[in-house]
Amino acid sequence: MDDIETELNIAEAAADSEDQERNHEVIKPAVLLHQSHTDPRGVLTAVDFLKSNRKCLNLIREAMLRHNWREAAGYFSSYIQTLEAGTLSQVHSTASEIIWRLGTEILHHVPNSRPDDFNAFYEQLKNFGVRNYSKICLEHCFHLLLNGQMDEAKRQLSIADSWRYGKQSTAQSQMKKLIRAYCGYLDYLIWSEKKPSAPGSEEAGSNREMHSYFRQASVTLKEIVSQPGVWDPFVLSYIHMLEFYEDEEAALQLLENYAYNKEFPSNPNAHVYLYQFLKTHQAPPAKLIGSLRILHSLVPSHELMLELCSLLLHTKQQSDLEEALAVSMDLLEFSSWRCDMKAWECLLKIMKRLKKMKCKDAVKKEWDVRRSLWISLHYRNYIGRKDSLQNVQLLMVKRDVLRCTGEDNREYFRIALKVERGGRPKKDRLREKKEKTATQKKEKKKKTLDD
C-alpha cells in the first residue's frame, strides 16, 4: 500500500503541495478533483490531474487501513473517474495494475458484494488496461470457478487464449503458455466431474462427452508438460487421466521425463510424484531407491528419507547400510527432525544392524565427521535435562545411539541413568527448590503489603 504513489510516479509531481492538501475530513467524491489550475478552456492541467490521483489514493489507503470498506469503495469509484478524465498515458498504463489490486481487495471485503459486481469489475478492468487483459481473464476464471460457474470460466479462458496485443513479447508468450495450461486443466476438471467412479465400466465406455473432454485435456496438457517448466498441478491431472484409462506406460514415461529431463528446472516434487507412482505400481526396490536418492540430493530433510532408509535396510548390503546411516544422520541435523522419535529409532536400528555385521568402524567414521555438530545439537546437558522432563522415551533412544558411537559423555549418561532409576537429576531438583523458595518469598511479601 505504501508503494502505490511510487508505482504511479506521482509523488514528485505533487510533493510541494502535500502538506497543504492533506485533510482528514471526509470529502465527498464530487469535490475530489482540483480545479485551481485549469487552462482557459476549463480543462484540467497535468498538475491538477496528479493532485487528484494523489488525494484519492491517500483517502483509499486510509479507509482500507481502518477497514472502512464502504468508504474505500466510494473513493475508489472517484479514483477511476479521475483517471478516465485524465490524459497522461504513463499514469494510465501503470494505474491499471493498481486499480486491479485495490478494486479486488475492496470487493472481497465490502459487505453484500454479489458475483455480478465482480463480473462487472473484471469487464471494466479488461477495457481499462489492455496490457493485463490475459492476466485479468485468468483471475476472473478463478473467481468463476470458486462460484461454480464452470462454463463461464471456460469461456473466459478461451477469450484470453485468443487475445493478442501488439508484438508478442516474451512476457506475453509466457502468459499465453500459462493460459493454455489452464485451458487443459479446466477440461480436466470438467472431465473429472463427468467420469464415473470406476474405470472400464459400462458408463465410462458410453460417455462420449467425457471422452471428448479427455481428448481436449490430454492434447493440451501433453503439449504443455513436454515444455521445460514447473507444471506440478497439470502433470498430476494428466497422470490421473492416464491412470483412469490404465495407460501406465504413458504415465511412467511422462513422470520420468518430468523428473530426469535436464532441460527442466530442478524440482523435488517431480521425484516425489515418480516415487509415489512407482510405489503404487509395485516397482522393484532398485527403482524406488534410485528415485529417492535423487530426492535426497535435492531435499535431505524430506519425510520420504525415512522410507529410503527402510528400503536400504532391506537390501542387507553393507554399502547400503552405510548409506542409510548417512541419510538418517543428515535428517536429524535439521531442526524440524531433532525430536522426532521415528527418525531416532531408525538411526538406532541402522547402527545396531551395522554393529551386528561387525561394521563398527563405519559408525565411528561417520560419527567422527559429525561429532562436534552432534554434541552441540543433540547432547548438551541442558537438552538431556529437558528430555528427562518432556520426553523420557526420546532420552533413552538418544542415549542408546550415543553408546553405539562409542562416545563417553558421562554427564548425559548420568542424566539418563537417574531417569531410568526413577529419580531426577540433582541440578533439576535444586533449581526447582530455588524456584519454590522464591515463589514463597514473593507470596509472603505480598501478604505483608496487603496487611
C-alpha positions in Angstrom: 0.0 0.0 0.0 2.9 2.4 0.8 4.4 1.9 -2.7 1.3 3.0 -4.6 2.5 6.5 -5.2 5.9 5.3 -6.2 4.5 2.9 -8.8 2.3 5.6 -10.2 5.2 8.1 -10.4 3.0 10.8 -8.9 4.9 11.6 -5.8 7.4 14.1 -7.3 4.8 16.0 -9.3 2.8 16.9 -6.2 5.3 16.7 -3.4 5.4 20.5 -3.0 1.7 20.7 -2.1 1.4 17.6 0.1 1.3 19.4 3.5 -1.3 21.9 2.3 -3.7 19.5 0.7 -3.6 16.8 3.5 -7.1 16.8 5.0 -8.5 14.1 7.3 -12.1 15.2 7.0 -14.5 13.0 4.9 -14.5 14.5 1.4 -17.4 13.8 -1.0 -16.4 12.2 -4.3 -17.8 15.2 -6.2 -15.1 17.5 -4.9 -12.1 15.3 -5.2 -10.9 16.9 -8.5 -8.8 20.1 -8.1 -10.0 22.9 -10.5 -7.5 25.6 -9.4 -5.1 25.4 -12.3 -7.3 24.9 -15.3 -6.4 26.4 -18.7 -8.7 29.0 -20.4 -10.8 26.2 -22.0 -11.7 24.8 -18.5 -9.7 21.6 -19.0 -7.7 20.1 -16.1 -3.9 20.5 -16.3 -1.5 17.7 -15.7 -0.7 19.0 -12.2 -4.4 19.0 -11.2 -4.8 15.5 -12.5 -1.8 14.3 -10.5 -3.1 16.0 -7.4 -6.5 14.4 -7.8 -4.9 10.9 -8.1 -2.7 11.5 -5.1 -5.6 12.7 -2.9 -7.8 9.7 -4.0 -5.1 7.2 -3.3 -4.5 8.7 0.2 -8.2 8.5 1.1 -8.5 4.9 -0.3 -5.4 3.9 1.7 -6.7 5.4 5.0 -10.2 3.9 4.6 -8.7 0.4 3.9 -6.3 0.6 6.8 -9.4 1.4 9.0 -11.3 -1.4 7.4 -13.9 1.0 6.3 -14.7 -0.8 3.1 -17.8 1.1 2.0 -15.9 4.4 2.2 -13.0 2.9 0.4 -15.4 1.7 -2.4 -16.8 5.3 -2.8 -13.3 6.8 -3.1 -12.2 4.1 -5.4 -15.1 4.9 -7.8 -13.9 8.6 -7.8 -10.3 7.5 -8.4 -11.4 5.6 -11.6 -13.3 8.7 -12.7 -10.2 10.9 -12.3 -8.3 8.5 -14.4 -10.9 8.5 -17.1 -10.9 12.3 -17.2 -7.1 12.4 -17.4 -4.9 12.2 -20.5 -1.5 11.2 -19.1 -0.7 7.9 -20.8 2.1 7.0 -18.5 -0.1 7.2 -15.4 -2.9 5.4 -17.2 -0.8 2.4 -18.1 0.7 1.9 -14.6 -2.6 2.8 -12.8 -4.4 -0.2 -14.3 -2.3 -2.6 -12.1 -3.1 -0.5 -9.0 -6.8 -0.4 -9.8 -6.8 -4.2 -10.2 -5.2 -4.8 -6.8 -7.2 -2.2 -4.9 -10.5 -3.0 -6.5 -10.3 -6.7 -6.0 -9.3 -6.3 -2.3 -12.2 -3.8 -1.7 -14.8 -6.0 -3.4 -13.7 -9.1 -1.4 -14.4 -7.1 1.8 -17.4 -4.9 1.0 -20.5 -6.4 2.7 -23.2 -7.9 0.4 -21.0 -7.8 -2.7 -22.5 -10.0 -5.4 -20.9 -12.2 -8.1 -22.3 -9.7 -10.7 -20.3 -7.0 -9.1 -17.1 -8.9 -9.6 -18.0 -9.8 -13.2 -18.7 -6.1 -13.9 -15.5 -5.0 -12.3 -13.4 -7.5 -14.2 -15.0 -6.5 -17.5 -14.2 -2.8 -16.7 -10.6 -3.8 -15.9 -10.2 -5.5 -19.2 -11.1 -2.4 -21.1 -9.0 -0.1 -18.9 -5.7 -1.9 -19.0 -5.2 -3.9 -22.2 -1.7 -5.0 -21.3 -3.1 -7.0 -18.4 -6.0 -8.4 -20.3 -4.9 -12.1 -20.2 -4.0 -11.9 -16.5 -7.3 -10.4 -15.6 -9.2 -13.0 -17.7 -7.3 -15.7 -15.8 -8.1 -14.2 -12.4 -11.7 -13.8 -13.5 -11.7 -17.5 -14.4 -10.5 -18.4 -10.9 -13.3 -16.3 -9.4 -15.9 -18.0 -11.5 -14.6 -21.5 -10.6 -14.9 -20.6 -6.9 -18.6 -19.8 -7.6 -19.2 -23.0 -9.5 -19.6 -21.3 -12.9 -17.5 -23.8 -14.9 -18.9 -22.9 -18.4 -18.4 -19.2 -18.0 -14.8 -19.8 -16.7 -14.1 -21.9 -19.8 -15.4 -19.1 -22.0 -13.1 -16.5 -20.2 -10.1 -18.7 -20.7 -10.9 -19.2 -24.4 -11.1 -15.4 -24.8 -7.8 -15.0 -23.0 -6.2 -17.7 -25.2 -7.1 -15.9 -28.4 -6.1 -12.4 -27.1 -3.3 -10.6 -28.9 -1.9 -7.1 -28.2 0.9 -5.6 -30.4 4.0 -7.6 -30.9 4.2 -10.8 -28.9 6.8 -10.2 -26.2 8.5 -12.8 -24.1 6.1 -12.0 -21.2 3.1 -12.4 -23.5 4.4 -15.7 -24.7 4.8 -17.0 -21.1 1.3 -15.8 -20.2 -0.1 -17.4 -23.3 1.5 -20.7 -22.3 0.1 -20.4 -18.8 -3.4 -19.6 -20.1 -3.1 -22.6 -22.4 -2.2 -24.8 -19.5 -5.2 -23.7 -17.5 -7.4 -24.4 -20.5 -6.3 -28.0 -20.4 -6.7 -28.1 -16.6 -10.3 -26.8 -16.9 -11.1 -29.5 -19.4 -9.7 -32.0 -16.9 -11.9 -30.6 -14.1 -15.0 -30.9 -16.4 -13.9 -34.5 -17.3 -13.4 -35.3 -13.6 -16.9 -34.2 -12.8 -18.4 -36.4 -15.6 -16.3 -39.5 -15.1 -17.8 -42.5 -13.3 -16.3 -43.9 -10.1 -14.8 -47.0 -11.7 -12.7 -47.2 -14.9 -13.7 -49.7 -17.6 -17.4 -49.6 -16.5 -20.2 -49.6 -19.0 -20.9 -45.9 -18.1 -17.3 -45.0 -18.8 -17.4 -46.7 -22.2 -20.6 -45.0 -23.4 -20.0 -41.4 -22.1 -18.9 -39.6 -25.3 -18.9 -36.2 -23.8 -16.5 -37.4 -21.1 -14.1 -38.8 -23.8 -14.4 -35.5 -25.7 -13.1 -33.6 -22.7 -10.4 -36.2 -22.1 -9.1 -35.7 -25.6 -9.1 -32.0 -25.3 -7.4 -32.0 -22.0 -4.9 -34.7 -22.9 -3.8 -32.9 -26.1 -3.4 -29.6 -24.3 -1.7 -30.9 -21.2 0.7 -33.2 -23.1 1.8 -30.2 -25.1 2.3 -28.1 -22.0 4.1 -30.6 -19.7 6.5 -31.5 -22.5 8.0 -28.0 -22.4 10.6 -27.1 -19.7 9.0 -25.6 -16.6 7.4 -26.5 -13.2 3.9 -27.9 -14.1 3.0 -29.8 -10.9 -0.8 -29.5 -10.9 -1.0 -30.1 -14.7 1.2 -33.2 -14.5 -0.9 -34.7 -11.7 -4.1 -34.0 -13.7 -2.7 -35.7 -16.8 -1.4 -38.7 -14.8 -4.8 -39.0 -13.1 -6.5 -39.3 -16.5 -3.9 -41.8 -17.9 -4.2 -44.0 -14.8 -8.0 -43.9 -15.1 -7.7 -45.3 -18.7 -5.0 -47.7 -17.4 -2.2 -46.3 -19.7 0.5 -46.9 -17.1 3.3 -46.9 -19.7 2.5 -43.4 -20.9 2.1 -42.1 -17.3 5.5 -43.6 -16.3 7.2 -42.1 -19.4 5.7 -38.7 -18.6 6.8 -38.7 -15.0 10.4 -39.9 -15.9 10.7 -37.1 -18.4 9.4 -34.6 -15.9 11.9 -35.8 -13.2 15.0 -36.6 -15.3 15.0 -34.3 -18.3 18.0 -31.9 -17.8 16.2 -29.1 -19.7 13.6 -28.9 -16.9 14.4 -26.8 -13.8 15.3 -28.8 -10.6 12.0 -29.8 -9.0 11.9 -32.1 -5.9 8.2 -32.7 -6.4 8.9 -34.4 -9.7 10.8 -37.1 -8.0 8.2 -37.4 -5.2 5.5 -38.0 -7.9 7.6 -40.5 -9.7 8.4 -42.4 -6.5 4.7 -42.4 -5.4 3.7 -43.8 -8.9 6.4 -46.5 -8.8 5.4 -47.5 -5.3 1.7 -47.7 -6.2 2.5 -49.9 -9.1 4.9 -52.1 -7.1 8.1 -51.3 -8.9 11.4 -53.1 -8.0 13.2 -51.7 -4.9 16.1 -50.7 -7.0 13.9 -48.2 -8.9 12.4 -46.9 -5.7 15.8 -46.4 -4.2 17.1 -44.6 -7.3 14.3 -42.2 -7.3 14.7 -41.4 -3.6 18.5 -41.0 -3.9 18.0 -38.1 -6.2 15.4 -36.6 -3.9 17.9 -36.9 -1.1 20.4 -34.9 -3.0 17.8 -32.1 -3.5 16.0 -32.2 -0.2 17.8 -34.2 2.5 15.2 -33.2 5.1 12.2 -34.7 3.1 10.0 -37.1 5.1 10.5 -39.7 2.4 14.1 -40.1 3.6 12.7 -42.5 6.3 11.4 -44.7 3.5 14.7 -44.5 1.8 16.4 -45.7 4.9 13.9 -48.5 5.3 14.5 -49.6 1.7 18.3 -49.6 2.1 17.9 -51.6 5.3 16.1 -54.4 3.4 18.9 -54.9 0.9 21.2 -56.1 3.8 24.2 -54.8 1.8 26.9 -53.2 3.9 27.3 -50.3 1.4 23.5 -49.6 1.5 23.5 -49.8 5.3 26.3 -47.2 5.4 24.3 -45.0 3.0 21.3 -45.4 5.2 23.4 -44.3 8.2 24.4 -41.1 6.4 20.9 -40.4 5.2 19.4 -40.8 8.7 22.0 -38.6 10.3 21.5 -35.9 7.6 17.8 -35.9 8.5 18.4 -35.4 12.2 20.6 -32.4 11.6 17.5 -30.4 10.6 15.7 -28.6 13.4 12.3 -30.0 12.4 13.5 -33.6 12.9 15.6 -33.1 16.1 12.9 -34.5 18.4 11.3 -37.0 16.0 11.1 -40.5 17.6 10.8 -42.3 14.2 14.0 -40.7 12.9 15.9 -41.6 16.1 14.6 -45.1 16.2 15.5 -45.5 12.5 19.1 -44.4 13.2 19.4 -46.7 16.2 18.1 -49.6 14.2 20.7 -48.9 11.4 23.6 -48.7 14.0 22.5 -51.9 15.7 22.4 -53.7 12.3 25.9 -52.4 11.4 27.2 -53.5 14.8 25.7 -57.0 14.3 27.5 -57.1 11.0 30.7 -56.2 12.8 30.9 -52.8 11.0 31.6 -50.6 14.0 34.3 -48.8 12.0 31.7 -47.4 9.6 29.7 -46.0 12.5 32.8 -44.5 14.2 33.9 -43.0 10.9 30.6 -41.3 10.3 30.4 -40.1 13.9 33.9 -38.6 13.9 33.0 -36.4 10.9 29.8 -35.1 12.7 30.8 -35.3 16.3 31.3 -31.6 17.1 27.9 -30.7 15.5 26.0 -33.5 17.1 27.3 -32.9 20.6 26.2 -29.3 20.5 23.0 -30.1 18.6 21.7 -33.2 20.5 23.8 -34.0 23.5 24.3 -30.9 25.5 23.5 -31.3 29.2 20.5 -28.9 29.2 19.0 -30.8 26.3 19.3 -34.0 28.3 17.6 -32.4 31.3 14.9 -31.1 29.1 14.3 -34.5 27.5 14.2 -36.0 31.0 11.2 -33.8 31.8 9.4 -33.8 28.5 10.2 -37.0 26.6 11.9 -39.8 28.5 11.5 -42.2 25.7 13.4 -39.9 23.3 16.1 -39.5 26.0 16.6 -43.3 26.2 16.8 -43.7 22.4 19.4 -40.9 22.1 21.4 -42.5 24.9 21.5 -45.8 23.1 22.6 -44.1 19.9 25.4 -42.4 21.8 26.5 -45.7 23.2 26.7 -47.2 19.6 29.1 -44.4 18.6 31.5 -45.2 21.5 31.3 -41.6 22.8 32.0 -41.2 26.5 29.6 -38.5 27.6 29.3 -39.2 31.3 27.0 -36.3 32.2 24.4 -37.2 29.6 24.6 -40.9 30.6 24.2 -39.8 34.3 21.0 -37.9 33.5 19.6 -40.9 31.6 20.6 -43.2 34.4 18.8 -41.1 37.0 15.6 -41.0 35.0 15.9 -44.8 34.3 16.1 -45.4 38.1 13.0 -43.3 38.7 15.0 -40.3 40.1 15.5 -36.8 38.9 18.9 -35.1 38.2 20.2 -33.2 41.2 20.6 -30.0 39.3 16.9 -30.1 38.4 15.9 -30.7 42.0 18.0 -27.8 43.2 16.6 -25.5 40.6 13.0 -26.4 41.4 13.8 -25.9 45.1 15.1 -22.4 44.4 12.1 -21.5 42.3 9.7 -22.7 45.0 11.6 -20.7 47.7 11.5 -17.6 45.5 7.7 -18.0 44.9 7.1 -18.4 48.7 9.1 -15.2 49.4 7.0 -13.3 46.8 3.7 -14.5 48.3 4.9 -13.7 51.9 5.9 -10.2 50.8 2.6 -9.6 49.0 0.7 -10.7 52.1 2.7 -8.4 54.3 1.9 -5.4 52.0 -1.8 -6.3 51.9 -1.9 -6.4 55.8 
